[in-house]
Amino acid sequence: MRVEARVISNITKFALFSRRVILEPDPETNEWAIWCPELSGCTSAGLTQEEALNNIQEAIELYLQPNSIELPPGAVIREVNIG
């Protein structure tokens, strides 16, 4: 008996929400370092605070972008809204 997995690749609906970010001047580069403490490894930087904020927004969007998921037969995928 052959069992095929279904692949879910495009879940395009995201709940809008806010995330805390930390901005800190980096004396070595003279840029603003920025990261999201709730998203491990999600960091960025910019020459100004505004640029750093724009860059971390893009980094968070990419971090949270869904990957393809292989689902076995009978498995169900659902979405939940946060906030």
C-alpha positions as CSV (number, residue, x, y, z in Angstrom):
1,M,0.0,0.0,0.0
2,R,1.5,3.3,-1.1
3,V,0.8,6.4,1.1
4,E,1.4,9.8,-0.3
5,A,2.0,12.9,1.8
6,R,0.2,16.1,1.0
7,V,2.3,19.2,0.8
8,I,1.0,22.5,2.1
9,S,3.1,25.4,0.8
10,N,1.1,28.6,0.8
11,I,-0.7,29.8,3.8
12,T,-1.0,33.5,3.0
13,K,-3.2,34.8,5.8
14,F,-1.4,36.2,8.8
15,A,-2.8,37.8,11.9
16,L,-1.5,41.3,12.4
17,F,0.3,41.8,15.6
18,S,3.1,43.7,17.2
19,R,6.5,42.4,18.5
20,R,8.9,44.0,20.9
21,V,12.3,44.9,19.4
22,I,15.5,46.1,21.1
23,L,17.5,48.9,19.5
24,E,21.1,49.4,20.7
25,P,23.9,51.5,19.2
26,D,26.9,49.5,18.0
27,P,30.1,51.5,18.7
28,E,32.1,49.2,16.4
29,T,30.0,49.8,13.3
30,N,28.3,53.1,14.2
31,E,25.0,51.4,13.3
32,W,21.9,50.5,15.3
33,A,21.7,46.8,16.1
34,I,18.2,45.6,16.5
35,W,16.6,42.2,17.4
36,C,13.4,40.6,18.5
37,P,13.8,38.8,21.8
38,E,10.9,36.5,21.2
39,L,12.2,35.3,17.9
40,S,15.6,33.6,18.4
41,G,18.2,34.7,15.9
42,C,15.9,37.3,14.3
43,T,18.3,40.3,14.1
44,S,19.2,43.2,11.8
45,A,20.8,46.6,11.8
46,G,20.6,50.0,10.2
47,L,22.5,53.3,9.9
48,T,19.6,55.0,11.7
49,Q,16.9,53.9,14.1
50,E,14.3,54.2,11.4
51,E,16.3,52.1,8.9
52,A,16.9,49.5,11.6
53,L,13.2,49.3,12.4
54,N,12.4,48.9,8.7
55,N,15.0,46.2,8.4
56,I,13.8,44.2,11.4
57,Q,10.2,44.4,10.2
58,E,11.3,42.7,7.0
59,A,13.4,40.2,9.0
60,I,10.4,39.3,11.2
61,E,8.2,38.8,8.1
62,L,10.8,36.5,6.6
63,Y,11.3,34.7,9.9
64,L,7.6,34.0,10.3
65,Q,7.0,33.0,6.6
66,P,5.6,29.5,6.6
67,N,7.6,26.7,5.1
68,S,6.2,23.8,3.1
69,I,4.8,21.1,5.4
70,E,4.4,17.5,4.5
71,L,1.2,16.2,6.0
72,P,0.4,12.5,6.3
73,P,-3.1,11.3,5.3
74,G,-5.7,12.3,7.8
75,A,-3.6,15.2,9.3
76,V,-5.3,18.6,9.5
77,I,-3.7,22.0,9.3
78,R,-5.4,25.0,11.0
79,E,-4.5,28.6,11.7
80,V,-4.9,30.5,14.9
81,N,-5.0,34.3,15.5
82,I,-2.8,35.7,18.2
83,G,-3.9,38.8,20.1
